[in-house]
């Protein structure tokens, strides 16, 4: 029986087991997918020897995606661009790594707001961490001409801007994230890649006044499923995309790596995860 995992610390919040075990049951695959809570002092040892524990591969979540990148012997272009890996597997005796967040981000927007990239001249990304890098890599893949990075830390924002200077953007602007200031330069697309607005986190307080009239607002946070940012965007009649779709779509290519079948993201799966997100968790 093939076995795969999701590893992080803490890990109890992860919905990956719910998603992947749904697909295993749906497609009649004799395999299992489990959670692994591994503390920081043991994560390198675990990643270097997961095959010895009977695993064919797994997902890596916060805070270990950058460590996983360093532990892989072969990395896809997506992994190299983001310098972070969320999917690992064994192939030819080597540990391979990929970052499927890029594919998940694009697939979610394509499903929720068809044709968004055709009209997107400028995108604004809130955040400068690993999720921001994955989103920006997706925007580069769709040849978005102009980018604005908005972040609290000017140092991290400047570092990210330098690292993506050759990714094909015509212009890269930097804006410090300050409460209620205007940051977005008539952007056609706004993406929040931070944890602000997530359950248990501080709110994201930004003004949407200077978004373009035809803007799309995307929040990768999926708990709650509708953040305050998305509620405000809907109130202003912007098109919106939530974070749950990205979670579901990034899981599909990982599943295919381990089990050899590309699963479908269906309304049945979305309903299952939505119901789970609405349950109180200890």
Steps between C-alpha positions, in 0.01 A plus 500: 500500500633842406517758779530878480505770767467865584767627740508820701490630856233541611307286253155443652352787295591343166215393273736311268411157648131572443566595137736219404312224682182615325673448166650164604153374588336652191746339258531170688874530563641278775716759673497731799584862576589602856604804704849519651570755773878540499680758711770724355795310647390179321368626167820462299542142619139421411521651152829324428358158589124497444531213253644282777172551687309360204392828340509562125482875558303773664403860548698751700321788668599787726758562622711248304463576127840673474671219694342244269639690201850465646453128569397407145755370250293601196254791488255610232513846345211607724692388806816677388315825435330506838791344693231302682357153455157376609503163322774235518537151358760236419607438141801299386631490855496880534278738694311728263318818594237724342296805598141439392376824660569675169274263311241514779490879495453518122246216483290658772486840329429337163207313655358786707565793263539365145704727272650702787853497355396645163408833660762509775751775431605554860483265799552600863624233743477547876784314671861408428529144630490159335134524401561839340790357301279217370224741401747733328648203311148424376452860390833487315387180330190683371719793388341763723679822395505700825531399864461684829629333818344618826655389829556610859874423497675726251812285519323177402306684230817645351674161512211333319490774236871450433461121472219520243653782296566266205163319505363705210299778665518834322481690829519396867374754754539478879249638751525475882187349655351773720150502641239642264752657265458461126745246366374344180560741209182413305586129508271263310579216742565505875621191687546471875769237568541575873326342799333832586126445516535131585319357801704592808712758314479881487276649230630622166423870494541645153311744283366372167432853374774505236437163340393506136125489441527153344722357776508143626573445871648168612573400860695175543374472860233227520409511871268685507384417150383859450742747652426862574708592193271291277185636666614856439595416141155350439337807652685711243394256223849376420536142379646275771675165549548336839785285626331161522528438126876555511527242781305245296670562166856493641425153640413344161849495338650370826250211508591417141872487587448233766206298374519534121154646443397864456200556729214737428410793724124459528217678679466189718856541626459875549180443702677242716786737586265795550298298752817404683618861511172599664540247783658618827854365540674444830 
